[in-house]
C-alpha cells in the first residue's frame, strides 16, 4: 500500500525517469500494488542541467526534498 516516489536531481527530461518509469509501472502492476504509478519528484524539464543561480538552485533543492517526503 506504499506510494512509490521517484526522486531525481536532474531535470525531468535528463535523468533516468523517462527510461525507468514504464518498468516501475509494469512491476507495480505485476505485484498487485495499490498504486500502480510512481510519483515523479524533481525539476521540471529544462534545456540546462542547472539554473546557474546559486540561490535559485538551493530553493529548488529544498523543494525537491520537501516534496519527496510530503504525503
Predicted model as a PDB file, atoms N, CA, C, CB and O in Angstrom, pLDDT in the B-factor column:
MODEL        1                                                                  
ATOM      1  N   UNK A   1       0.808  -1.209   0.000  1.00 75.00           N  
ATOM      2  CA  UNK A   1       0.000   0.000   0.000  1.00 75.00           C  
ATOM      3  C   UNK A   1       0.848   1.269   0.000  1.00 75.00           C  
ATOM      4  CB  UNK A   1      -0.917   0.001   1.194  1.00 75.00           C  
ATOM      5  O   UNK A   1       0.310   2.374   0.070  1.00 75.00           O  
ATOM      6  N   UNK A   2       2.142   1.119  -0.077  1.00 84.00           N  
ATOM      7  CA  UNK A   2       3.024   2.288  -0.050  1.00 84.00           C  
ATOM      8  C   UNK A   2       2.996   3.025  -1.385  1.00 84.00           C  
ATOM      9  CB  UNK A   2       4.462   1.868   0.289  1.00 84.00           C  
ATOM     10  O   UNK A   2       2.730   2.435  -2.432  1.00 84.00           O  
ATOM     11  N   UNK A   3       3.270   4.302  -1.328  1.00 88.00           N  
ATOM     12  CA  UNK A   3       3.413   5.093  -2.540  1.00 88.00           C  
ATOM     13  C   UNK A   3       4.842   4.956  -3.034  1.00 88.00           C  
ATOM     14  CB  UNK A   3       3.046   6.584  -2.291  1.00 88.00           C  
ATOM     15  O   UNK A   3       5.783   4.985  -2.240  1.00 88.00           O  
ATOM     16  N   UNK A   4       5.007   4.807  -4.337  1.00 92.00           N  
ATOM     17  CA  UNK A   4       6.333   4.750  -4.950  1.00 92.00           C  
ATOM     18  C   UNK A   4       6.653   6.163  -5.430  1.00 92.00           C  
ATOM     19  CB  UNK A   4       6.391   3.697  -6.141  1.00 92.00           C  
ATOM     20  O   UNK A   4       5.873   6.774  -6.160  1.00 92.00           O  
ATOM     21  N   UNK A   5       7.799   6.668  -5.016  1.00 95.00           N  
ATOM     22  CA  UNK A   5       8.220   8.020  -5.397  1.00 95.00           C  
ATOM     23  C   UNK A   5       9.580   7.940  -6.061  1.00 95.00           C  
ATOM     24  CB  UNK A   5       8.264   8.971  -4.162  1.00 95.00           C  
ATOM     25  O   UNK A   5      10.517   7.375  -5.497  1.00 95.00           O  
ATOM     26  N   UNK A   6       9.695   8.499  -7.253  1.00 97.00           N  
ATOM     27  CA  UNK A   6      10.975   8.593  -7.951  1.00 97.00           C  
ATOM     28  C   UNK A   6      11.495  10.005  -7.744  1.00 97.00           C  
ATOM     29  CB  UNK A   6      10.835   8.248  -9.486  1.00 97.00           C  
ATOM     30  O   UNK A   6      10.842  10.974  -8.132  1.00 97.00           O  
ATOM     31  N   UNK A   7      12.661  10.124  -7.137  1.00 97.00           N  
ATOM     32  CA  UNK A   7      13.245  11.432  -6.848  1.00 97.00           C  
ATOM     33  C   UNK A   7      14.546  11.553  -7.630  1.00 97.00           C  
ATOM     34  CB  UNK A   7      13.489  11.625  -5.312  1.00 97.00           C  
ATOM     35  O   UNK A   7      15.412  10.681  -7.559  1.00 97.00           O  
ATOM     36  N   UNK A   8      14.671  12.642  -8.372  1.00 95.00           N  
ATOM     37  CA  UNK A   8      15.920  12.873  -9.093  1.00 95.00           C  
ATOM     38  C   UNK A   8      16.249  14.355  -9.098  1.00 95.00           C  
ATOM     39  CB  UNK A   8      15.829  12.337 -10.535  1.00 95.00           C  
ATOM     40  O   UNK A   8      15.367  15.213  -9.121  1.00 95.00           O  
ATOM     41  N   UNK A   9      17.529  14.625  -9.076  1.00 92.00           N  
ATOM     42  CA  UNK A   9      18.013  15.999  -9.053  1.00 92.00           C  
ATOM     43  C   UNK A   9      18.014  16.619 -10.443  1.00 92.00           C  
ATOM     44  CB  UNK A   9      19.409  16.051  -8.461  1.00 92.00           C  
ATOM     45  O   UNK A   9      17.806  17.824 -10.585  1.00 92.00           O  
ATOM     46  N   UNK A  10      18.247  15.809 -11.464  1.00 93.00           N  
ATOM     47  CA  UNK A  10      18.292  16.327 -12.828  1.00 93.00           C  
ATOM     48  C   UNK A  10      16.910  16.770 -13.287  1.00 93.00           C  
ATOM     49  CB  UNK A  10      18.851  15.272 -13.783  1.00 93.00           C  
ATOM     50  O   UNK A  10      15.904  16.340 -12.722  1.00 93.00           O  
ATOM     51  N   UNK A  11      16.847  17.631 -14.312  1.00 94.00           N  
ATOM     52  CA  UNK A  11      15.547  17.968 -14.896  1.00 94.00           C  
ATOM     53  C   UNK A  11      14.851  16.706 -15.420  1.00 94.00           C  
ATOM     54  CB  UNK A  11      15.717  19.002 -16.037  1.00 94.00           C  
ATOM     55  O   UNK A  11      15.508  15.714 -15.735  1.00 94.00           O  
ATOM     56  N   UNK A  12      13.553  16.752 -15.507  1.00 95.00           N  
ATOM     57  CA  UNK A  12      12.754  15.583 -15.863  1.00 95.00           C  
ATOM     58  C   UNK A  12      13.195  14.954 -17.185  1.00 95.00           C  
ATOM     59  CB  UNK A  12      11.292  15.966 -15.944  1.00 95.00           C  
ATOM     60  O   UNK A  12      13.151  13.732 -17.327  1.00 95.00           O  
ATOM     61  N   UNK A  13      13.614  15.758 -18.140  1.00 95.00           N  
ATOM     62  CA  UNK A  13      13.999  15.238 -19.440  1.00 95.00           C  
ATOM     63  C   UNK A  13      15.463  14.784 -19.508  1.00 95.00           C  
ATOM     64  CB  UNK A  13      13.750  16.283 -20.483  1.00 95.00           C  
ATOM     65  O   UNK A  13      15.916  14.369 -20.575  1.00 95.00           O  
ATOM     66  N   UNK A  14      16.208  14.850 -18.412  1.00 94.00           N  
ATOM     67  CA  UNK A  14      17.626  14.483 -18.445  1.00 94.00           C  
ATOM     68  C   UNK A  14      17.981  13.308 -17.554  1.00 94.00           C  
ATOM     69  CB  UNK A  14      18.453  15.654 -18.052  1.00 94.00           C  
ATOM     70  O   UNK A  14      19.010  12.670 -17.778  1.00 94.00           O  
ATOM     71  N   UNK A  15      17.196  13.008 -16.582  1.00 91.00           N  
ATOM     72  CA  UNK A  15      17.513  11.912 -15.679  1.00 91.00           C  
ATOM     73  C   UNK A  15      16.967  10.595 -16.203  1.00 91.00           C  
ATOM     74  CB  UNK A  15      16.960  12.192 -14.292  1.00 91.00           C  
ATOM     75  O   UNK A  15      16.554  10.496 -17.358  1.00 91.00           O  
ATOM     76  N   UNK A  16      16.970   9.600 -15.356  1.00 96.00           N  
ATOM     77  CA  UNK A  16      16.553   8.249 -15.738  1.00 96.00           C  
ATOM     78  C   UNK A  16      15.040   8.065 -15.759  1.00 96.00           C  
ATOM     79  CB  UNK A  16      17.159   7.248 -14.797  1.00 96.00           C  
ATOM     80  O   UNK A  16      14.563   7.018 -16.197  1.00 96.00           O  
ATOM     81  N   UNK A  17      14.280   9.042 -15.304  1.00 96.00           N  
ATOM     82  CA  UNK A  17      12.827   8.909 -15.179  1.00 96.00           C  
ATOM     83  C   UNK A  17      12.164   8.412 -16.461  1.00 96.00           C  
ATOM     84  CB  UNK A  17      12.226  10.235 -14.784  1.00 96.00           C  
ATOM     85  O   UNK A  17      11.381   7.463 -16.418  1.00 96.00           O  
ATOM     86  N   UNK A  18      12.461   9.033 -17.593  1.00 93.00           N  
ATOM     87  CA  UNK A  18      11.793   8.667 -18.851  1.00 93.00           C  
ATOM     88  C   UNK A  18      12.056   7.206 -19.222  1.00 93.00           C  
ATOM     89  CB  UNK A  18      12.262   9.586 -19.989  1.00 93.00           C  
ATOM     90  O   UNK A  18      11.203   6.550 -19.821  1.00 93.00           O  
ATOM     91  N   UNK A  19      13.228   6.706 -18.867  1.00 96.00           N  
ATOM     92  CA  UNK A  19      13.573   5.316 -19.165  1.00 96.00           C  
ATOM     93  C   UNK A  19      12.932   4.349 -18.178  1.00 96.00           C  
ATOM     94  CB  UNK A  19      15.082   5.138 -19.154  1.00 96.00           C  
ATOM     95  O   UNK A  19      12.378   3.326 -18.580  1.00 96.00           O  
ATOM     96  N   UNK A  20      13.006   4.665 -16.909  1.00 97.00           N  
ATOM     97  CA  UNK A  20      12.638   3.709 -15.864  1.00 97.00           C  
ATOM     98  C   UNK A  20      11.146   3.675 -15.547  1.00 97.00           C  
ATOM     99  CB  UNK A  20      13.391   4.023 -14.619  1.00 97.00           C  
ATOM    100  O   UNK A  20      10.648   2.661 -15.060  1.00 97.00           O  
ATOM    101  N   UNK A  21      10.435   4.747 -15.809  1.00 97.00           N  
ATOM    102  CA  UNK A  21       9.017   4.846 -15.405  1.00 97.00           C  
ATOM    103  C   UNK A  21       8.171   3.693 -15.921  1.00 97.00           C  
ATOM    104  CB  UNK A  21       8.428   6.152 -15.896  1.00 97.00           C  
ATOM    105  O   UNK A  21       7.401   3.133 -15.141  1.00 97.00           O  
ATOM    106  N   UNK A  22       8.269   3.297 -17.212  1.00 97.00           N  
ATOM    107  CA  UNK A  22       7.438   2.166 -17.654  1.00 97.00           C  
ATOM    108  C   UNK A  22       7.759   0.857 -16.925  1.00 97.00           C  
ATOM    109  CB  UNK A  22       7.611   1.961 -19.145  1.00 97.00           C  
ATOM    110  O   UNK A  22       6.863   0.047 -16.685  1.00 97.00           O  
ATOM    111  N   UNK A  23       9.024   0.648 -16.575  1.00 97.00           N  
ATOM    112  CA  UNK A  23       9.405  -0.564 -15.852  1.00 97.00           C  
ATOM    113  C   UNK A  23       8.869  -0.558 -14.420  1.00 97.00           C  
ATOM    114  CB  UNK A  23      10.925  -0.713 -15.839  1.00 97.00           C  
ATOM    115  O   UNK A  23       8.453  -1.596 -13.904  1.00 97.00           O  
ATOM    116  N   UNK A  24       8.880   0.594 -13.793  1.00 97.00           N  
ATOM    117  CA  UNK A  24       8.315   0.704 -12.446  1.00 97.00           C  
ATOM    118  C   UNK A  24       6.820   0.414 -12.493  1.00 97.00           C  
ATOM    119  CB  UNK A  24       8.577   2.114 -11.847  1.00 97.00           C  
ATOM    120  O   UNK A  24       6.302  -0.346 -11.675  1.00 97.00           O  
ATOM    121  N   UNK A  25       6.131   1.021 -13.454  1.00 97.00           N  
ATOM    122  CA  UNK A  25       4.684   0.801 -13.570  1.00 97.00           C  
ATOM    123  C   UNK A  25       4.376  -0.671 -13.833  1.00 97.00           C  
ATOM    124  CB  UNK A  25       4.095   1.673 -14.696  1.00 97.00           C  
ATOM    125  O   UNK A  25       3.473  -1.234 -13.215  1.00 97.00           O  
ATOM    126  N   UNK A  26       5.108  -1.286 -14.730  1.00 97.00           N  
ATOM    127  CA  UNK A  26       4.909  -2.708 -15.033  1.00 97.00           C  
ATOM    128  C   UNK A  26       5.112  -3.568 -13.793  1.00 97.00           C  
ATOM    129  CB  UNK A  26       5.865  -3.158 -16.142  1.00 97.00           C  
ATOM    130  O   UNK A  26       4.332  -4.486 -13.538  1.00 97.00           O  
ATOM    131  N   UNK A  27       6.138  -3.280 -13.035  1.00 96.00           N  
ATOM    132  CA  UNK A  27       6.428  -4.040 -11.818  1.00 96.00           C  
ATOM    133  C   UNK A  27       5.331  -3.849 -10.776  1.00 96.00           C  
ATOM    134  CB  UNK A  27       7.781  -3.621 -11.237  1.00 96.00           C  
ATOM    135  O   UNK A  27       4.893  -4.813 -10.148  1.00 96.00           O  
ATOM    136  N   UNK A  28       4.891  -2.613 -10.593  1.00 95.00           N  
ATOM    137  CA  UNK A  28       3.830  -2.344  -9.618  1.00 95.00           C  
ATOM    138  C   UNK A  28       2.538  -3.064  -9.990  1.00 95.00           C  
ATOM    139  CB  UNK A  28       3.576  -0.837  -9.510  1.00 95.00           C  
ATOM    140  O   UNK A  28       1.827  -3.554  -9.113  1.00 95.00           O  
ATOM    141  N   UNK A  29       2.233  -3.130 -11.277  1.00 96.00           N  
ATOM    142  CA  UNK A  29       1.045  -3.864 -11.735  1.00 96.00           C  
ATOM    143  C   UNK A  29       1.226  -5.357 -11.459  1.00 96.00           C  
ATOM    144  CB  UNK A  29       0.789  -3.616 -13.256  1.00 96.00           C  
ATOM    145  O   UNK A  29       0.313  -6.017 -10.965  1.00 96.00           O  
ATOM    146  N   UNK A  30       2.404  -5.880 -11.779  1.00 97.00           N  
ATOM    147  CA  UNK A  30       2.665  -7.319 -11.587  1.00 97.00           C  
ATOM    148  C   UNK A  30       2.555  -7.741 -10.133  1.00 97.00           C  
ATOM    149  CB  UNK A  30       4.045  -7.673 -12.106  1.00 97.00           C  
ATOM    150  O   UNK A  30       2.076  -8.839  -9.849  1.00 97.00           O  
ATOM    151  N   UNK A  31       2.982  -6.905  -9.214  1.00 94.00           N  
ATOM    152  CA  UNK A  31       2.926  -7.295  -7.797  1.00 94.00           C  
ATOM    153  C   UNK A  31       1.584  -6.955  -7.155  1.00 94.00           C  
ATOM    154  CB  UNK A  31       4.048  -6.612  -7.023  1.00 94.00           C  
ATOM    155  O   UNK A  31       1.368  -7.229  -5.975  1.00 94.00           O  
ATOM    156  N   UNK A  32       0.683  -6.357  -7.936  1.00 94.00           N  
ATOM    157  CA  UNK A  32      -0.643  -6.030  -7.419  1.00 94.00           C  
ATOM    158  C   UNK A  32      -0.651  -4.867  -6.451  1.00 94.00           C  
ATOM    159  CB  UNK A  32      -1.227  -7.219  -6.751  1.00 94.00           C  
ATOM    160  O   UNK A  32      -1.450  -4.832  -5.516  1.00 94.00           O  
ATOM    161  N   UNK A  33       0.238  -3.917  -6.677  1.00 94.00           N  
ATOM    162  CA  UNK A  33       0.314  -2.748  -5.796  1.00 94.00           C  
ATOM    163  C   UNK A  33      -0.960  -1.921  -5.878  1.00 94.00           C  
ATOM    164  CB  UNK A  33       1.526  -1.880  -6.155  1.00 94.00           C  
ATOM    165  O   UNK A  33      -1.607  -1.851  -6.923  1.00 94.00           O  
ATOM    166  N   UNK A  34      -1.301  -1.307  -4.779  1.00 92.00           N  
ATOM    167  CA  UNK A  34      -2.494  -0.454  -4.717  1.00 92.00           C  
ATOM    168  C   UNK A  34      -2.341   0.723  -5.692  1.00 92.00           C  
ATOM    169  CB  UNK A  34      -2.725   0.067  -3.260  1.00 92.00           C  
ATOM    170  O   UNK A  34      -3.267   1.039  -6.439  1.00 92.00           O  
ATOM    171  N   UNK A  35      -1.179   1.358  -5.679  1.00 92.00           N  
ATOM    172  CA  UNK A  35      -0.882   2.453  -6.598  1.00 92.00           C  
ATOM    173  C   UNK A  35       0.067   1.928  -7.670  1.00 92.00           C  
ATOM    174  CB  UNK A  35      -0.261   3.683  -5.843  1.00 92.00           C  
ATOM    175  O   UNK A  35       1.170   1.478  -7.357  1.00 92.00           O  
ATOM    176  N   UNK A  36      -0.353   1.982  -8.920  1.00 94.00           N  
ATOM    177  CA  UNK A  36       0.454   1.400  -9.991  1.00 94.00           C  
ATOM    178  C   UNK A  36       1.275   2.433 -10.761  1.00 94.00           C  
ATOM    179  CB  UNK A  36      -0.437   0.661 -10.948  1.00 94.00           C  
ATOM    180  O   UNK A  36       1.899   2.097 -11.768  1.00 94.00           O  
ATOM    181  N   UNK A  37       1.282   3.670 -10.307  1.00 94.00           N  
ATOM    182  CA  UNK A  37       2.090   4.714 -10.937  1.00 94.00           C  
ATOM    183  C   UNK A  37       2.986   5.337  -9.881  1.00 94.00           C  
ATOM    184  CB  UNK A  37       1.192   5.798 -11.615  1.00 94.00           C  
ATOM    185  O   UNK A  37       2.539   5.688  -8.789  1.00 94.00           O  
ATOM    186  N   UNK A  38       4.248   5.465 -10.225  1.00 95.00           N  
ATOM    187  CA  UNK A  38       5.183   6.145  -9.329  1.00 95.00           C  
ATOM    188  C   UNK A  38       4.978   7.651  -9.472  1.00 95.00           C  
ATOM    189  CB  UNK A  38       6.668   5.745  -9.644  1.00 95.00           C  
ATOM    190  O   UNK A  38       4.599   8.141 -10.535  1.00 95.00           O  
ATOM    191  N   UNK A  39       5.228   8.356  -8.409  1.00 95.00           N  
ATOM    192  CA  UNK A  39       5.122   9.823  -8.423  1.00 95.00           C  
ATOM    193  C   UNK A  39       6.513  10.390  -8.684  1.00 95.00           C  
ATOM    194  CB  UNK A  39       4.528  10.377  -7.064  1.00 95.00           C  
ATOM    195  O   UNK A  39       7.475  10.032  -8.004  1.00 95.00           O  
ATOM    196  N   UNK A  40       6.614  11.274  -9.673  1.00 97.00           N  
ATOM    197  CA  UNK A  40       7.889  11.917 -10.013  1.00 97.00           C  
ATOM    198  C   UNK A  40       8.103  13.130  -9.118  1.00 97.00           C  
ATOM    199  CB  UNK A  40       7.921  12.334 -11.511  1.00 97.00           C  
ATOM    200  O   UNK A  40       7.208  13.959  -8.953  1.00 97.00           O  
ATOM    201  N   UNK A  41       9.293  13.224  -8.547  1.00 97.00           N  
ATOM    202  CA  UNK A  41       9.690  14.404  -7.783  1.00 97.00           C  
ATOM    203  C   UNK A  41      11.040  14.840  -8.334  1.00 97.00           C  
ATOM    204  CB  UNK A  41       9.760  14.110  -6.224  1.00 97.00           C  
ATOM    205  O   UNK A  41      12.004  14.075  -8.314  1.00 97.00           O  
ATOM    206  N   UNK A  42      11.102  16.048  -8.815  1.00 95.00           N  
ATOM    207  CA  UNK A  42      12.350  16.564  -9.357  1.00 95.00           C  
ATOM    208  C   UNK A  42      12.100  17.865 -10.088  1.00 95.00           C  
ATOM    209  CB  UNK A  42      13.002  15.545 -10.291  1.00 95.00           C  
ATOM    210  O   UNK A  42      11.012  18.438 -10.023  1.00 95.00           O  
ATOM    211  N   UNK A  43      13.108  18.312 -10.770  1.00 94.00           N  
ATOM    212  CA  UNK A  43      12.981  19.557 -11.526  1.00 94.00           C  
ATOM    213  C   UNK A  43      12.125  19.338 -12.763  1.00 94.00           C  
ATOM    214  CB  UNK A  43      14.364  20.097 -11.924  1.00 94.00           C  
ATOM    215  O   UNK A  43      12.069  18.232 -13.300  1.00 94.00           O  
ATOM    216  N   UNK A  44      11.461  20.390 -13.211  1.00 93.00           N  
ATOM    217  CA  UNK A  44      10.698  20.298 -14.458  1.00 93.00           C  
ATOM    218  C   UNK A  44      11.693  20.188 -15.621  1.00 93.00           C  
ATOM    219  CB  UNK A  44       9.744  21.546 -14.639  1.00 93.00           C  
ATOM    220  O   UNK A  44      12.881  20.462 -15.452  1.00 93.00           O  
ATOM    221  N   UNK A  45      11.211  19.792 -16.785  1.00 94.00           N  
ATOM    222  CA  UNK A  45      12.064  19.662 -17.963  1.00 94.00           C  
ATOM    223  C   UNK A  45      12.729  20.997 -18.273  1.00 94.00           C  
ATOM    224  CB  UNK A  45      11.248  19.171 -19.179  1.00 94.00           C  
ATOM    225  O   UNK A  45      12.121  22.059 -18.141  1.00 94.00           O  
ATOM    226  N   UNK A  46      13.990  20.920 -18.686  1.00 92.00           N  
ATOM    227  CA  UNK A  46      14.741  22.142 -18.965  1.00 92.00           C  
ATOM    228  C   UNK A  46      15.853  21.855 -19.968  1.00 92.00           C  
ATOM    229  CB  UNK A  46      15.328  22.733 -17.663  1.00 92.00           C  
ATOM    230  O   UNK A  46      16.250  20.706 -20.157  1.00 92.00           O  
ATOM    231  N   UNK A  47      16.347  22.906 -20.606  1.00 91.00           N  
ATOM    232  CA  UNK A  47      17.428  22.775 -21.582  1.00 91.00           C  
ATOM    233  C   UNK A  47      18.789  22.680 -20.910  1.00 91.00           C  
ATOM    234  CB  UNK A  47      17.412  23.948 -22.543  1.00 91.00           C  
ATOM    235  O   UNK A  47      19.753  22.229 -21.530  1.00 91.00           O  
ATOM    236  N   UNK A  48      18.882  23.093 -19.671  1.00 89.00           N  
ATOM    237  CA  UNK A  48      20.151  23.088 -18.950  1.00 89.00           C  
ATOM    238  C   UNK A  48      20.016  22.251 -17.682  1.00 89.00           C  
ATOM    239  CB  UNK A  48      20.596  24.533 -18.607  1.00 89.00           C  
ATOM    240  O   UNK A  48      18.930  22.145 -17.111  1.00 89.00           O  
ATOM    241  N   UNK A  49      21.125  21.658 -17.247  1.00 85.00           N  
ATOM    242  CA  UNK A  49      21.085  20.825 -16.041  1.00 85.00           C  
ATOM    243  C   UNK A  49      21.034  21.636 -14.762  1.00 85.00           C  
ATOM    244  CB  UNK A  49      22.282  19.919 -16.003  1.00 85.00           C  
ATOM    245  O   UNK A  49      20.678  21.107 -13.709  1.00 85.00           O  
ATOM    246  N   UNK A  50      21.386  22.917 -14.835  1.00 82.00           N  
ATOM    247  CA  UNK A  50      21.404  23.759 -13.636  1.00 82.00           C  
ATOM    248  C   UNK A  50      20.869  25.154 -13.963  1.00 82.00           C  
ATOM    249  CB  UNK A  50      22.837  23.853 -13.056  1.00 82.00           C  
ATOM    250  O   UNK A  50      20.887  25.585 -15.116  1.00 82.00           O  
ATOM    251  N   UNK A  51      20.402  25.839 -12.943  1.00 84.00           N  
ATOM    252  CA  UNK A  51      19.849  27.180 -13.151  1.00 84.00           C  
ATOM    253  C   UNK A  51      20.941  28.209 -13.355  1.00 84.00           C  
ATOM    254  CB  UNK A  51      18.980  27.583 -11.974  1.00 84.00           C  
ATOM    255  O   UNK A  51      20.718  29.214 -14.031  1.00 84.00           O  
ATOM    256  N   UNK A  52      22.114  27.985 -12.789  1.00 88.00           N  
ATOM    257  CA  UNK A  52      23.204  28.946 -12.884  1.00 88.00           C  
ATOM    258  C   UNK A  52      23.153  30.016 -11.815  1.00 88.00           C  
ATOM    259  CB  UNK A  52      23.193  29.590 -14.224  1.00 88.00           C  
ATOM    260  O   UNK A  52      24.032  30.875 -11.748  1.00 88.00           O  
ATOM    261  N   UNK A  53      22.130  29.970 -10.979  1.00 92.00           N  
ATOM    262  CA  UNK A  53      21.966  30.939  -9.885  1.00 92.00           C  
ATOM    263  C   UNK A  53      21.900  30.137  -8.588  1.00 92.00           C  
ATOM    264  CB  UNK A  53      20.664  31.841 -10.078  1.00 92.00           C  
ATOM    265  O   UNK A  53      20.962  29.371  -8.367  1.00 92.00           O  
ATOM    266  N   UNK A  54      22.901  30.320  -7.739  1.00 94.00           N  
ATOM    267  CA  UNK A  54      23.018  29.508  -6.529  1.00 94.00           C  
ATOM    268  C   UNK A  54      21.773  29.583  -5.649  1.00 94.00           C  
ATOM    269  CB  UNK A  54      24.227  29.943  -5.734  1.00 94.00           C  
ATOM    270  O   UNK A  54      21.315  28.558  -5.144  1.00 94.00           O  
ATOM    271  N   UNK A  55      21.227  30.767  -5.459  1.00 95.00           N  
ATOM    272  CA  UNK A  55      20.047  30.917  -4.597  1.00 95.00           C  
ATOM    273  C   UNK A  55      18.845  30.161  -5.169  1.00 95.00           C  
ATOM    274  CB  UNK A  55      19.698  32.408  -4.422  1.00 95.00           C  
ATOM    275  O   UNK A  55      18.095  29.533  -4.422  1.00 95.00           O  
ATOM    276  N   UNK A  56      18.663  30.220  -6.478  1.00 92.00           N  
ATOM    277  CA  UNK A  56      17.545  29.510  -7.111  1.00 92.00           C  
ATOM    278  C   UNK A  56      17.769  27.992  -7.020  1.00 92.00           C  
ATOM    279  CB  UNK A  56      17.388  29.951  -8.601  1.00 92.00           C  
ATOM    280  O   UNK A  56      16.833  27.234  -6.766  1.00 92.00           O  
ATOM    281  N   UNK A  57      19.011  27.565  -7.229  1.00 92.00           N  
ATOM    282  CA  UNK A  57      19.341  26.143  -7.131  1.00 92.00           C  
ATOM    283  C   UNK A  57      19.037  25.617  -5.727  1.00 92.00           C  
ATOM    284  CB  UNK A  57      20.825  25.907  -7.480  1.00 92.00           C  
ATOM    285  O   UNK A  57      18.436  24.554  -5.571  1.00 92.00           O  
ATOM    286  N   UNK A  58      19.451  26.360  -4.725  1.00 93.00           N  
ATOM    287  CA  UNK A  58      19.204  25.954  -3.330  1.00 93.00           C  
ATOM    288  C   UNK A  58      17.710  25.858  -3.049  1.00 93.00           C  
ATOM    289  CB  UNK A  58      19.861  26.949  -2.348  1.00 93.00           C  
ATOM    290  O   UNK A  58      17.265  24.935  -2.367  1.00 93.00           O  
ATOM    291  N   UNK A  59      16.937  26.801  -3.567  1.00 94.00           N  
ATOM    292  CA  UNK A  59      15.487  26.784  -3.377  1.00 94.00           C  
ATOM    293  C   UNK A  59      14.868  25.568  -4.067  1.00 94.00           C  
ATOM    294  CB  UNK A  59      14.856  28.084  -3.917  1.00 94.00           C  
ATOM    295  O   UNK A  59      13.982  24.920  -3.511  1.00 94.00           O  
ATOM    296  N   UNK A  60      15.333  25.262  -5.275  1.00 93.00           N  
ATOM    297  CA  UNK A  60      14.831  24.091  -5.995  1.00 93.00           C  
ATOM    298  C   UNK A  60      15.183  22.797  -5.254  1.00 93.00           C  
ATOM    299  CB  UNK A  60      15.405  24.057  -7.423  1.00 93.00           C  
ATOM    300  O   UNK A  60      14.358  21.889  -5.147  1.00 93.00           O  
ATOM    301  N   UNK A  61      16.409  22.725  -4.749  1.00 94.00           N  
ATOM    302  CA  UNK A  61      16.834  21.546  -3.991  1.00 94.00           C  
ATOM    303  C   UNK A  61      15.935  21.326  -2.779  1.00 94.00           C  
ATOM    304  CB  UNK A  61      18.298  21.693  -3.543  1.00 94.00           C  
ATOM    305  O   UNK A  61      15.507  20.203  -2.512  1.00 94.00           O  
ATOM    306  N   UNK A  62      15.653  22.385  -2.058  1.00 96.00           N  
ATOM    307  CA  UNK A  62      14.807  22.269  -0.871  1.00 96.00           C  
ATOM    308  C   UNK A  62      13.394  21.845  -1.252  1.00 96.00           C  
ATOM    309  CB  UNK A  62      14.772  23.598  -0.105  1.00 96.00           C  
ATOM    310  O   UNK A  62      12.766  21.059  -0.543  1.00 96.00           O  
ATOM    311  N   UNK A  63      12.896  22.361  -2.364  1.00 95.00           N  
ATOM    312  CA  UNK A  63      11.548  21.992  -2.824  1.00 95.00           C  
ATOM    313  C   UNK A  63      11.493  20.496  -3.185  1.00 95.00           C  
ATOM    314  CB  UNK A  63      11.136  22.859  -4.052  1.00 95.00           C  
ATOM    315  O   UNK A  63      10.501  19.825  -2.901  1.00 95.00           O  
ATOM    316  N   UNK A  64      12.549  19.986  -3.803  1.00 96.00           N  
ATOM    317  CA  UNK A  64      12.610  18.558  -4.147  1.00 96.00           C  
ATOM    318  C   UNK A  64      12.564  17.714  -2.871  1.00 96.00           C  
ATOM    319  CB  UNK A  64      13.901  18.239  -4.966  1.00 96.00           C  
ATOM    320  O   UNK A  64      11.803  16.750  -2.783  1.00 96.00           O  
ATOM    321  N   UNK A  65      13.371  18.079  -1.899  1.00 96.00           N  
ATOM    322  CA  UNK A  65      13.412  17.330  -0.639  1.00 96.00           C  
ATOM    323  C   UNK A  65      12.068  17.394   0.081  1.00 96.00           C  
ATOM    324  CB  UNK A  65      14.523  17.874   0.273  1.00 96.00           C  
ATOM    325  O   UNK A  65      11.559  16.380   0.559  1.00 96.00           O  
ATOM    326  N   UNK A  66      11.509  18.578   0.151  1.00 96.00           N  
ATOM    327  CA  UNK A  66      10.207  18.749   0.825  1.00 96.00           C  
ATOM    328  C   UNK A  66       9.127  17.914   0.141  1.00 96.00           C  
ATOM    329  CB  UNK A  66       9.791  20.240   0.837  1.00 96.00           C  
ATOM    330  O   UNK A  66       8.335  17.250   0.810  1.00 96.00           O  
ATOM    331  N   UNK A  67       9.096  17.949  -1.201  1.00 95.00           N  
ATOM    332  CA  UNK A  67       8.084  17.204  -1.951  1.00 95.00           C  
ATOM    333  C   UNK A  67       8.289  15.704  -1.810  1.00 95.00           C  
ATOM    334  CB  UNK A  67       8.115  17.598  -3.427  1.00 95.00           C  
ATOM    335  O   UNK A  67       7.319  14.952  -1.717  1.00 95.00           O  
ATOM    336  N   UNK A  68       9.535  15.265  -1.794  1.00 95.00           N  
ATOM    337  CA  UNK A  68       9.826  13.840  -1.681  1.00 95.00           C  
ATOM    338  C   UNK A  68       9.303  13.229  -0.394  1.00 95.00           C  
ATOM    339  CB  UNK A  68      11.301  13.613  -1.774  1.00 95.00           C  
ATOM    340  O   UNK A  68       8.862  12.079  -0.378  1.00 95.00           O  
ATOM    341  N   UNK A  69       9.353  14.003   0.688  1.00 93.00           N  
ATOM    342  CA  UNK A  69       8.917  13.487   1.982  1.00 93.00           C  
ATOM    343  C   UNK A  69       7.497  13.881   2.357  1.00 93.00           C  
ATOM    344  CB  UNK A  69       9.847  13.958   3.041  1.00 93.00           C  
ATOM    345  O   UNK A  69       7.008  13.508   3.424  1.00 93.00           O  
ATOM    346  N   UNK A  70       6.831  14.632   1.486  1.00 90.00           N  
ATOM    347  CA  UNK A  70       5.432  15.016   1.731  1.00 90.00           C  
ATOM    348  C   UNK A  70       4.525  13.861   1.325  1.00 90.00           C  
ATOM    349  CB  UNK A  70       5.053  16.317   0.945  1.00 90.00           C  
ATOM    350  O   UNK A  70       4.870  13.076   0.442  1.00 90.00           O  
ATOM    351  N   UNK A  71       3.416  13.764   1.943  1.00 72.00           N  
ATOM    352  CA  UNK A  71       2.461  12.719   1.596  1.00 72.00           C  
ATOM    353  C   UNK A  71       1.538  13.212   0.530  1.00 72.00           C  
ATOM    354  CB  UNK A  71       1.667  12.266   2.813  1.00 72.00           C  
ATOM    355  O   UNK A  71       0.651  12.479   0.093  1.00 72.00           O  
TER     356      UNK A  71                                                      
ENDMDL                                                                          
END                                                                             
